[in-house]
Amino acid sequence: MVDLTTHLTGKVVVLGIGNTLKKDDGAGVEVVNKSKILNPKSEQGFVFIDGGSAPENLTGEIKRLTPDTLVIVDAVDFKGQPGEVRLIDEARVSDTGFTTHNMSMRTYINFLRENLPQLKVVIVGIQPKTVAFGEGLSPEVQKGVEEICMSFI
């Protein structure tokens, strides 16, 4: 179980990334949607944003919010067990090969830091079971989503 509480400082923006039409790829979006419903701290410094498959479209909104910490949640194939949750070291994020989305994660983080140089970025990956076309998460990934949501309660 991943404990995010030690990484959550100041005003926190949680950005869920994923394509909900590709099964487990929608895990990050599900974290945000479920957290909005379950999280009583949303009024205490937590902001949840559904980044879908084009989080770069929300860069302006994130900059306006001026978070201290940005938590990026996405399905990441790190060769773990389906539903496994891991913190991804930002130093391991390259310009290519990390995500299935339009902009590389490294480029995205660097772009945000141009205006928010002190931004702390926490990347949370959920190992997908399948990213085939279809809706709904596998039971394993749903369990991982719930684990992450508990970090925001």
C-alpha distance (Angstrom), angle and dihedral (degrees) to the residues before:
residue distance angle dihedral
M1 . . .
V2 3.80 . .
D3 3.80 116.3 .
L4 3.79 109.1 -151.0
T5 3.80 96.5 172.4
T6 3.81 94.6 93.0
H7 3.81 89.8 54.0
L8 3.81 97.2 49.8
T9 3.78 108.9 91.6
G10 3.79 131.0 159.6
K11 3.78 119.4 -21.9
V12 3.80 107.8 -0.2
V13 3.79 127.3 -156.7
V14 3.80 115.3 -167.3
L15 3.80 111.6 -157.5
G16 3.79 115.4 -166.3
I17 3.79 114.2 -159.5
G18 3.79 128.5 -168.1
N19 3.75 151.0 93.1
T20 3.80 110.4 -96.4
L21 3.81 90.2 -161.6
K22 3.82 90.7 65.3
K23 3.80 100.0 63.4
D24 3.83 111.0 -126.0
D25 3.80 92.9 16.8
G26 3.82 84.9 79.5
A27 3.82 92.9 65.2
G28 3.81 95.1 107.1
V29 3.79 92.0 51.3
E30 3.81 90.2 48.6
V31 3.82 90.4 53.3
V32 3.80 89.8 55.7
N33 3.80 95.2 44.3
K34 3.80 93.7 47.0
S35 3.81 92.6 43.8
K36 3.80 91.7 53.2
I37 3.80 88.2 58.9
L38 3.81 99.8 39.0
N39 3.77 103.0 34.4
P40 3.78 118.4 97.3
K41 3.83 89.8 179.7
S42 3.79 93.5 68.1
E43 3.80 86.9 101.6
Q44 3.81 91.7 48.0
G45 3.79 102.6 67.6
F46 3.81 102.0 -59.3
V47 3.79 120.9 118.0
F48 3.82 119.9 -178.4
I49 3.80 119.5 -154.4
D50 3.80 128.1 -174.2
G51 3.80 103.7 -141.0
G52 3.79 94.9 178.2
S53 3.78 113.2 -170.0
A54 3.82 94.2 -40.6
P55 3.83 107.5 52.8
E56 3.80 89.8 160.4
N57 3.81 87.0 76.2
L58 3.81 88.4 67.4
T59 3.81 97.5 50.5
G60 3.81 92.4 105.7
E61 3.80 92.0 51.5
I62 3.81 92.1 49.6
K63 3.80 91.6 49.0
R64 3.83 90.8 50.1
L65 3.81 90.1 52.4
T66 3.85 90.0 54.1
P67 3.80 96.0 -153.7
D68 3.77 122.8 -166.6
T69 3.80 90.3 -148.3
L70 3.79 129.5 29.7
V71 3.79 115.6 -163.3
I72 3.79 111.7 -162.8
V73 3.82 113.9 -163.1
D74 3.79 118.2 -168.3
A75 3.78 142.0 147.3
V76 3.80 105.5 -97.1
D77 3.78 126.9 -177.3
F78 3.80 101.2 -137.6
K79 3.82 91.6 151.7
G80 3.80 93.3 -104.2
Q81 3.78 131.1 131.3
P82 3.83 115.6 -67.0
G83 3.79 108.9 -87.9
E84 3.80 93.7 17.3
V85 3.79 112.5 143.5
R86 3.79 122.6 -146.2
L87 3.74 138.3 171.5
I88 3.79 106.7 -121.6
D89 3.79 115.1 -142.0
E90 3.78 107.4 -122.5
A91 3.80 89.5 -139.7
R92 3.83 88.5 64.2
V93 3.79 92.7 56.9
S94 3.78 108.8 102.4
D95 3.79 131.2 -169.5
T96 3.80 90.8 -102.2
G97 3.76 139.9 28.6
F98 3.80 99.3 30.5
T99 3.77 102.0 95.2
T100 3.78 141.7 22.4
H101 3.79 91.9 -137.3
N102 3.79 131.2 103.3
M103 3.80 99.6 -97.1
S104 3.79 125.2 41.3
M105 3.78 114.9 -109.8
R106 3.82 92.1 -123.4
T107 3.82 92.2 53.4
Y108 3.80 90.7 46.5
I109 3.81 94.2 51.1
N110 3.80 92.2 45.8
F111 3.80 90.6 50.2
L112 3.82 91.7 52.4
R113 3.79 91.8 48.4
E114 3.79 91.8 56.8
N115 3.82 86.9 77.7
L116 3.79 98.7 21.3
P117 3.83 104.2 43.7
Q118 3.83 94.6 166.7
L119 3.81 93.5 50.5
K120 3.78 113.6 136.1
V121 3.81 110.2 -146.8
V122 3.80 122.1 -157.7
I123 3.80 116.2 -173.2
V124 3.79 117.2 -158.5
G125 3.78 117.4 -168.7
I126 3.78 127.5 -164.7
Q127 3.80 116.6 -160.9
P128 3.82 107.2 -125.4
K129 3.78 122.1 -140.6
T130 3.80 93.1 -156.3
V131 3.79 136.7 -2.7
A132 3.80 95.2 -171.1
F133 3.78 118.5 134.8
G134 3.78 112.3 -78.1
E135 3.77 140.2 84.2
G136 3.78 131.5 -91.2
L137 3.77 133.7 44.3
S138 3.78 126.0 -93.3
P139 3.83 113.2 -107.6
E140 3.82 90.1 -109.9
V141 3.80 93.4 54.3
Q142 3.82 91.8 43.2
K143 3.81 87.3 57.7
G144 3.83 89.7 51.6
V145 3.81 90.0 50.2
E146 3.80 90.6 53.3
E147 3.81 90.6 49.1
I148 3.80 90.8 55.5
C149 3.80 93.4 45.4
M150 3.80 89.6 56.4
S151 3.82 88.2 63.0
F152 3.80 89.4 66.5
I153 3.80 96.8 51.4
